[in-house]
Amino acid sequence: MSTTTARRKRTSRVTTVVTNTAMLLVVALAVGFLAPALMGYQRYVITSGSMTGTYDTGSVVFAEVVPTDELEVGDVITYVPPAETGITHLVTHRIVSIDNGEIRTQGDANPQVDPWTFQLADLEQPRVVAGVPYVGYLFLALADRTTRMVLIGIPAAIIALLALAELIRHTRPEAETPAVPVHVVSGAGPLPTR
């Protein structure tokens, strides 16, 4: 086997390993992204420090939807505060009291309870059951179109180029080594020696 052929085979193996590893990583990320939803969990990214110590900024929390009447003091819920607060985004805080259906919450890192009480209008409510630190930064980054193109588009383009190079390599004929001419002598006896 020539040095060129050995180098091509080695490059081909490395390319295959890199491509397969990248594809496996993409599949693992996709499964990690979709699996909780398929299991009935909702995902929320913690974007403030009000729950620091329990769920730090950049964490992803997973919430199961439970009947509202099952909520208890100590549960962490994700909700939109009452309209009069002026807060229009979701808040993830711990329930500190429930009094005749009026709920009061507080962030674990906040020194005071939230200045509002509210009743849940729906019969079901997401209750946080687990969190994964830092993963939320990836979700926040993917919300930006340019970042999404960089994080997804460039690796996808590299994988496509590697796959194309591999395909071209396999369809190109191997360079043949020049054959040494062999003379065939017909006859019954051995070839003469000098």
PLY file of the C-alpha trace (Angstrom):
ply
format ascii 1.0
element vertex 194
property float x
property float y
property float z
element edge 193
property int vertex1
property int vertex2
end_header
0.00 0.00 0.00
1.41 3.37 -0.99
1.88 6.26 1.43
-0.78 8.26 -0.41
-3.34 5.47 -0.08
-2.57 5.03 3.63
-2.91 8.79 4.19
-6.27 8.83 2.36
-7.59 5.95 4.45
-6.44 7.63 7.68
-8.03 10.95 6.62
-11.19 9.10 5.67
-11.37 7.44 9.12
-10.81 10.75 10.92
-13.47 12.45 8.77
-15.91 9.63 9.49
-15.30 9.83 13.25
-15.67 13.63 13.30
-18.84 13.51 11.19
-20.41 10.74 13.28
-19.52 12.50 16.54
-21.03 15.76 15.31
-24.19 14.00 14.15
-24.46 12.17 17.50
-24.11 15.49 19.33
-26.86 17.06 17.21
-29.16 14.07 17.86
-28.42 14.19 21.61
-29.24 17.92 21.72
-32.45 17.34 19.77
-33.51 14.54 22.12
-32.64 16.68 25.14
-34.68 19.51 23.67
-37.73 17.41 22.73
-37.84 14.65 25.38
-39.18 16.75 28.29
-42.02 18.08 26.12
-42.86 14.56 24.96
-43.01 13.50 28.62
-45.46 16.32 29.40
-43.04 18.76 31.05
-42.86 22.44 30.23
-39.49 24.24 30.09
-38.70 27.71 31.34
-35.41 29.61 31.34
-34.56 31.54 34.50
-33.51 35.02 33.38
-33.22 36.85 36.71
-31.55 36.26 40.04
-34.69 36.12 42.21
-34.37 32.34 42.65
-30.55 32.27 42.99
-29.44 29.45 45.22
-32.25 27.21 44.04
-32.40 27.98 40.32
-29.63 30.34 39.24
-29.83 32.67 36.24
-29.37 30.62 33.07
-30.96 27.49 34.51
-33.71 25.63 32.70
-36.53 24.51 34.98
-38.96 21.74 34.14
-42.54 22.03 35.30
-45.33 19.49 35.40
-48.86 20.72 34.94
-50.91 19.88 38.04
-54.45 20.68 39.18
-54.47 24.08 40.87
-56.02 22.65 44.03
-52.95 20.40 44.52
-50.61 23.37 44.99
-49.11 23.77 48.45
-46.99 26.25 50.33
-43.38 25.58 49.32
-44.16 24.69 45.69
-42.34 26.68 43.01
-44.65 27.83 40.23
-44.24 29.73 36.97
-46.95 32.30 36.30
-47.68 35.80 34.97
-48.26 38.23 37.88
-51.54 40.17 38.03
-51.98 42.82 35.31
-51.91 45.74 37.77
-48.26 44.93 38.60
-47.22 45.91 35.08
-45.16 42.73 34.80
-46.00 40.97 31.54
-43.42 38.17 31.57
-43.45 34.85 33.39
-42.14 34.71 36.95
-40.88 31.58 38.70
-41.27 31.99 42.48
-42.08 29.89 45.54
-45.55 29.91 47.12
-45.24 31.31 50.66
-48.94 31.41 51.53
-52.34 30.33 50.27
-55.32 31.98 51.96
-58.82 31.28 50.59
-57.37 30.77 47.12
-55.22 33.94 47.29
-51.62 33.01 46.57
-48.55 34.95 47.64
-45.08 34.15 46.30
-41.49 35.10 46.92
-38.23 34.58 45.10
-35.83 32.47 47.19
-33.13 35.15 46.89
-35.50 38.07 47.58
-35.59 39.44 51.12
-39.31 40.25 50.94
-42.42 38.56 49.63
-43.85 39.70 46.31
-46.07 42.79 46.82
-49.09 41.16 45.16
-51.50 38.34 45.78
-53.43 36.58 43.05
-55.80 33.75 42.29
-55.11 31.28 39.55
-57.86 31.46 36.96
-57.02 28.15 35.28
-57.76 24.71 36.69
-54.15 23.64 36.06
-50.81 25.26 36.83
-47.17 24.45 35.97
-45.27 23.42 39.12
-41.47 23.27 38.90
-40.05 19.83 39.65
-36.42 20.09 38.51
-33.82 22.41 37.07
-30.61 22.14 35.08
-28.05 24.93 35.57
-26.52 26.91 32.66
-28.45 25.11 29.88
-30.79 28.08 29.63
-28.00 30.19 28.18
-28.08 27.95 25.12
-31.84 28.47 24.75
-31.40 32.23 25.18
-28.64 32.24 22.56
-30.79 30.24 20.15
-33.52 32.88 20.46
-31.19 35.26 18.60
-31.30 34.61 14.83
-27.62 35.45 14.21
-26.42 33.25 17.05
-28.72 30.46 15.86
-27.15 30.66 12.40
-23.65 30.49 13.88
-24.39 27.66 16.32
-26.45 25.56 13.92
-25.62 26.75 10.41
-21.82 26.61 10.53
-21.58 23.10 12.07
-24.25 21.88 9.62
-22.27 23.35 6.71
-19.06 21.72 7.97
-20.79 18.35 8.30
-22.23 18.72 4.79
-18.81 19.62 3.35
-17.14 16.69 5.13
-19.82 14.33 3.85
-19.39 15.71 0.31
-15.60 15.32 0.50
-16.05 11.74 1.68
-18.44 11.02 -1.19
-16.01 12.49 -3.74
-13.14 10.50 -2.25
-15.08 7.24 -2.63
-16.18 7.91 -6.19
-12.73 8.90 -7.47
-10.68 5.96 -8.79
-7.57 5.06 -6.82
-4.29 6.05 -8.48
-2.76 2.87 -9.79
0.91 2.06 -9.36
2.66 1.38 -12.65
2.84 -2.29 -13.48
6.19 -3.97 -14.02
6.11 -5.80 -17.32
6.33 -9.55 -16.99
7.51 -11.68 -19.88
5.87 -15.01 -20.18
7.97 -17.69 -21.80
6.23 -20.73 -23.03
7.98 -23.99 -22.91
8.49 -27.01 -20.79
11.78 -26.29 -19.10
13.08 -23.82 -16.56
14.15 -20.37 -17.60
17.82 -20.08 -18.47
20.00 -18.43 -15.84
23.24 -16.58 -16.36
0 1
1 2
2 3
3 4
4 5
5 6
6 7
7 8
8 9
9 10
10 11
11 12
12 13
13 14
14 15
15 16
16 17
17 18
18 19
19 20
20 21
21 22
22 23
23 24
24 25
25 26
26 27
27 28
28 29
29 30
30 31
31 32
32 33
33 34
34 35
35 36
36 37
37 38
38 39
39 40
40 41
41 42
42 43
43 44
44 45
45 46
46 47
47 48
48 49
49 50
50 51
51 52
52 53
53 54
54 55
55 56
56 57
57 58
58 59
59 60
60 61
61 62
62 63
63 64
64 65
65 66
66 67
67 68
68 69
69 70
70 71
71 72
72 73
73 74
74 75
75 76
76 77
77 78
78 79
79 80
80 81
81 82
82 83
83 84
84 85
85 86
86 87
87 88
88 89
89 90
90 91
91 92
92 93
93 94
94 95
95 96
96 97
97 98
98 99
99 100
100 101
101 102
102 103
103 104
104 105
105 106
106 107
107 108
108 109
109 110
110 111
111 112
112 113
113 114
114 115
115 116
116 117
117 118
118 119
119 120
120 121
121 122
122 123
123 124
124 125
125 126
126 127
127 128
128 129
129 130
130 131
131 132
132 133
133 134
134 135
135 136
136 137
137 138
138 139
139 140
140 141
141 142
142 143
143 144
144 145
145 146
146 147
147 148
148 149
149 150
150 151
151 152
152 153
153 154
154 155
155 156
156 157
157 158
158 159
159 160
160 161
161 162
162 163
163 164
164 165
165 166
166 167
167 168
168 169
169 170
170 171
171 172
172 173
173 174
174 175
175 176
176 177
177 178
178 179
179 180
180 181
181 182
182 183
183 184
184 185
185 186
186 187
187 188
188 189
189 190
190 191
191 192
192 193
